[in-house]
Amino acid sequence: MTISLSDIVNLNEYPIHDLNSKIYKELTAYCKNELDTIGCCVLSNFVQPNSINKMLNEINSKRSQVYWSDESHNPYFTKKDSSFPNNHPINSFGDRNNGYLNGDLIPEDSDLNILYHREELKDLVSNCLDIKPLFHWADPLAKNVYNCMDPGNYFPWHFDSNEFTLSILIQKADEGGNFEYVPNLRKPNDENFEGVKRVLDGDRENVRVLELEVGDLQIFKGRYSMHRVSKVEGKTTRYIALPTYTLDGWRVNTPEHARVVYGKVLPIHYERNVERADSLKD
């Protein structure tokens, strides 16, 4: 059976197939303003309930293939560096416990995979960011994943390797599991280590808290805004999908990032392990 875009996306509210419509132009203008000012935008009820249920059934059926990790890492997913003081952000490690169903395990006929490869979604993100062209991420593990957080799990403060990330909440935790971030904490060629350290030390002056709902689509500039997911409470696992596009169709995660987060390193991670043009830590 052929799956149409309307089977997955709420096209009545978000006509992403009609780039010339008044609603589409207003939508992308709104998102661009949100992304420029606070580094994030949310489109509520973007994914159809039936499609969400299919994604939930998919991740539940593949729980045995999820890579679960209990790691400690700094905001950059890099190793300890003795050339910096012990209290420097590079040497500030937080405990993380969660799981990923990696992108190479998502079936081609999955609603998530179909949506990720639709040009309409990529065009929407491109127009919201006002950036062209965008590419599907070349990283086989990280390109399009399910993130899984069981009760008690926590994801500490970090920056993303990619410039921006999409997220679709599949299942909400009973309590906790909220997305917290500090907009535009760093920028190309400026790590702002002092500002990062203040947040790591507990300063919440610029911290924003976002409580996503099932079916919401979030677009987030995660390379420049440090973020975390608060501890999941209750009895329900938090599931979120993370389809990702990039500015560079060649780049992938560093070997250390791939090992720590996705549980393995592929030859492509070594072959393409080059310094980033923005001079930022991974």
For each residue, the residues with C-beta under 8 A, 3 or more apart:
1:
2:
3: 7 8 109 111 114
4: 7 8
5: 8 9 11 16 17 118 120
6: 9 11 48
7: 3 4 48 50 51 111
8: 3 4 5 47 48 51 111 114 115
9: 5 6 14 16 46 47 48 51 115 120 121
10: 13 14 45 46 47 48 215
11: 5 6 14 15 16 17
12: 15
13: 10 45 46
14: 9 10 11 23 27 43 46
15: 11 12 18 21 23 24
16: 5 9 11 24 120 121 123 124
17: 5 11 120
18: 15 21 23 24
19: 24 123 127
20: 24 25
21: 15 18 24 25
22: 25 26
23: 14 15 18 26 27
24: 15 16 18 19 20 21 27 28
25: 20 21 22 28 29
26: 22 23 29 30
27: 14 23 24 30 31 43
28: 24 25 31 32 124 127 128
29: 25 26 32 33
30: 26 27 33 34 41
31: 27 28 34 35 41 43 128 219
32: 28 29 35 36 127 128 129 130
33: 29 30 36 37
34: 30 31 37 38 40 41
35: 31 32 38 39 40 41 128 129 219 221
36: 32 33
37: 33 34 183
38: 34 35 183 208
39: 35 181 183 184 220 221 224 225
40: 34 35 181 183 208 210 218 219 220 221 225
41: 30 31 34 35 128 218 219
42: 210 212 216 217 218
43: 14 27 31 46 216 217 218
44: 213 215 216
45: 10 13 213 215 216
46: 9 10 13 14 43 168 215 216 217
47: 8 9 10 51 52 55 115 168 215 217
48: 6 7 8 9 10 51 52 215
49: 52 53 215
50: 7 53 54
51: 7 8 9 47 48 54 55 111 115
52: 47 48 49 55 56 168 170 214 215
53: 49 50 56 57
54: 50 51 57 58 110 111
55: 47 51 52 58 59 110 111 112 146 168 170 239 241
56: 52 53 59 60 170 171 239
57: 53 54 60 61
58: 54 55 61 62 107 110 111 112 146
59: 55 56 62 63 66 101 146 148 170 239
60: 56 57 63
61: 57 58
62: 58 59 65 66 101 105
63: 59 60 66 148
64:
65: 62 101 105
66: 59 62 63 99 100 101 146 148
67: 99 100 101 102 262 263 264
68: 97 98 99 148
69: 96 97 98 99 260 261 263
70: 95 96 97
71: 95 96 97 260
72: 93 94 95 96
73: 77 93 94 96 156 158 260
74: 77 78 80 89 90 91 92 93 94 158
75: 89 92 156 157 158 159 196 200 226
76: 89 90 158 159 281 282
77: 73 74 158 161 254 256 257 260 261 282
78: 74 81 90 254 256 281 282
79: 256
80: 74 90 91 93
81: 78 84 88 90 91
82:
83:
84: 81 88 90 91
85: 88 91
86: 91
87: 91 92 197
88: 81 84 85 91 92 193 197
89: 74 75 76 92 193 196 197 200
90: 74 76 78 80 81 84 193 281
91: 74 80 81 84 85 86 87 88
92: 74 75 87 88 89 197 200
93: 72 73 74 80
94: 72 73 74 156 157
95: 70 71 72 154 156
96: 69 70 71 72 73 154 155 156
97: 68 69 70 71 152 153 154
98: 68 69 147 148 149 150 153 154 155 229
99: 66 67 68 69 147 148 149 150
100: 66 67 145 146 147 148 261 262 263
101: 59 62 65 66 67 105 106 145 146 148
102: 67 105 106 140 141 142 145 262 263
103: 106 139 140 141 142 143 144 145
104: 140 141
105: 62 65 101 102
106: 101 102 103 110 112 113 144 145 146
107: 58 110 113
108: 113
109: 3 113 114
110: 54 55 58 106 107 113 114
111: 3 7 8 51 54 55 58 114 115
112: 55 58 106 115 116 144 146 168 241 243
113: 106 107 108 109 110 116 117 144
114: 3 8 109 110 111 117 118
115: 8 9 47 51 111 112 118 121 243
116: 112 113 121 136 143 144 243
117: 113 114 136
118: 5 114 115 121 122
119: 122 123
120: 5 9 16 17 123 124
121: 9 16 115 116 118 124 125 166 243
122: 118 119 125 126 134 136 245
123: 16 19 119 120 126 127
124: 16 28 120 121 127 128
125: 121 122 128 129 134 164 166 219 245
126: 122 123 129 130 131 132 133 134 245
127: 19 28 32 123 124 130
128: 28 31 32 35 41 124 125 219
129: 32 35 125 126 134 164 219
130: 32 126 127
131: 126 134 247
132: 126
133: 126
134: 122 125 126 129 131 245 246 247
135: 138 245 246 247 248 249
136: 116 117 122 143 245 246 249
137: 142 143 144 162 244 245 246 252
138: 135 143 246 249 250 251 252 268 272
139: 103 142 143 252 253 258 268 269
140: 102 103 104 143 266 268
141: 102 103 104 145 253 258 262 264 266
142: 102 103 137 139 145 161 162 244 252 253 258 261 262
143: 103 116 136 137 138 139 140 243 244
144: 103 106 112 113 116 137 241 242 243 244
145: 100 101 102 103 106 141 142 241 242 262
146: 55 58 59 66 100 101 106 112 170 239 240 241 242
147: 98 99 100 239 240 241 242
148: 59 63 66 68 98 99 100 101 237 238 239
149: 98 99 153 154 155 173 177 229 232 237 238 239
150: 98 99 153 232 237
151: 173 174 232 233 234 235 236 237
152: 97 231 232
153: 97 98 149 150 231 232 238
154: 95 96 97 98 149 228 229 230 231 232
155: 96 98 149 158 228 229
156: 73 75 94 95 96 228
157: 75 94 199 200 226 227 228
158: 73 74 75 76 77 155 226 227 228
159: 75 76 186 222 223 224 225 226 227 280 281
160: 163 164 165 222 223
161: 77 142 223 253 254 257 282
162: 137 142 165 222 223 244 246
163: 160 221 222 223 224 246 247
164: 125 129 160 219 220 221 222 223 244 245
165: 160 162 219 220 222 242 244
166: 121 125 217 218 219 220 242 243 244 245
167: 179 212 217 218 220 240 241 242
168: 46 47 52 55 112 215 216 217 218 240 241 243
169: 172 212 213 214 215 216 218 238 239 240
170: 52 55 56 59 146 214 239 240 241
171: 56 214 236 237 238 239
172: 169 177 212 213 214 236 238
173: 149 151 176 177 232 233 234 236 237 238
174: 151 233 234 235 236
175: 232 233 234
176: 173 230 231 232 233 234
177: 149 172 173 229 230 231 232 233 238
178: 209 210 211 229 230
179: 167 209 210 211 212 218 227 229
180: 207 208 209 210 227 228 229 230
181: 39 40 207 208 210 220 225 226 227 228
182: 185 195 199 206 207 208 225 226 227
183: 37 38 39 40 206 208 221 225
184: 39 187 221 224 225
185: 182 192 195 196 199 206 224 225 226
186: 159 190 191 192 195 196 224 226 280
187: 184 190 192 224
188: 278 279 280
189: 278 279 280
190: 186 187
191: 186 196 280 281
192: 185 186 187 195 196
193: 88 89 90 196 197
194: 197 198
195: 182 185 186 192 198 199
196: 75 89 185 186 191 192 193 199 200 226
197: 87 88 89 92 193 194 200 201
198: 194 195 201 203
199: 157 182 185 195 196 202 203 204 206 207 226
200: 75 89 92 157 196 197
201: 197 198
202: 199
203: 198 199 206
204: 199 207
205:
206: 182 183 185 199 203
207: 180 181 182 199 204
208: 38 40 180 181 182 183
209: 178 179 180
210: 40 42 178 179 180 181 218
211: 178 179
212: 42 167 169 172 179 216 218 240
213: 44 45 169 172 216
214: 52 169 170 171 172
215: 10 44 45 46 47 48 49 52 168 169
216: 42 43 44 45 46 168 169 212 213
217: 42 43 46 47 166 167 168
218: 40 41 42 43 166 167 168 169 179 210 212
219: 31 35 40 41 125 128 129 164 165 166
220: 39 40 164 165 166 167 181 225 227
221: 35 39 40 163 164 183 184 224 225
222: 159 160 162 163 164 165 225 227
223: 159 160 161 162 163 164 280
224: 39 159 163 184 185 186 187 221
225: 39 40 159 181 182 183 184 185 220 221 222
226: 75 157 158 159 181 182 185 186 196 199
227: 157 158 159 179 180 181 182 220 222
228: 154 155 156 157 158 180 181
229: 98 149 154 155 177 178 179 180 232 238
230: 154 176 177 178 180
231: 152 153 154 176 177
232: 149 150 151 152 153 154 173 175 176 177 229 237 238
233: 151 173 174 175 176 177
234: 151 173 174 175 176
235: 151 174
236: 151 171 172 173 174
237: 148 149 150 151 171 173 232
238: 148 149 153 169 171 172 173 177 229 232
239: 55 56 59 146 147 148 149 169 170 171
240: 146 147 167 168 169 170 212
241: 55 112 144 145 146 147 167 168 170
242: 144 145 146 147 165 166 167
243: 112 115 116 121 143 144 166 168
244: 137 142 143 144 162 164 165 166
245: 122 125 126 134 135 136 137 164 166
246: 134 135 136 137 138 162 163 249 251
247: 131 134 135 163
248: 135 251
249: 135 136 138 246
250: 138 272
251: 138 246 248 272 276
252: 137 138 139 142 258 268 269 272
253: 139 141 142 161 257 258 261 262 269 282
254: 77 78 161 257 258 269 273 282
255: 258 259 265 269 270 273
256: 77 78 79 259 260 282
257: 77 161 253 254 260 261 282
258: 139 141 142 252 253 254 255 261 262 264 265 266 269
259: 255 256 262 263 264 265
260: 69 71 73 77 256 257
261: 69 77 100 142 253 257 258
262: 67 100 102 141 142 145 253 258 259
263: 67 69 100 102 259
264: 67 141 258 259
265: 255 258 259 269 270
266: 140 141 258 269
267: 270 271
268: 138 139 140 252 271 272
269: 139 252 253 254 255 258 265 266 272 273
270: 255 265 267 273
271: 267 268
272: 138 250 251 252 268 269
273: 254 255 269 270
274:
275: 279
276: 251 279 280 282
277:
278: 188 189
279: 188 189 275 276
280: 159 186 188 189 191 223 276
281: 76 78 90 159 191
282: 76 77 78 161 253 254 256 257 276
